[in-house]
């Protein structure tokens, strides 16, 4: 569970004897490696990082495969064009 801490404007106001309500200036949540919630966030961040790295690698591989397929299609078109040209113009 995340520990909630309140920051007071100054220590004297917190310990004052006039019993007036103390209004905190801000609230923040303590994050430490010993906090189980922090560990969960840290593990999740590591998983997201690994997923992004894997996705980038897969994207690179797919881009290379796409380029290879485009070259194969271009060669196939050239072969078909050459075949049609030779069929129309016999030697």
VENTAHU-V157001 format. One record per helix or strand. SS is the DSSP state (A for helix, B for strand). FROM is the first residue (numbers start at 1). LEN is the number of residues. If there is no record, write none. Layout:
ss->{SS SS}
from->{FROM FROM}
len->{LEN LEN}
//
This chain:
ss->{B A B A}
from->{3 11 26 36}
len->{5 4 5 53}
//
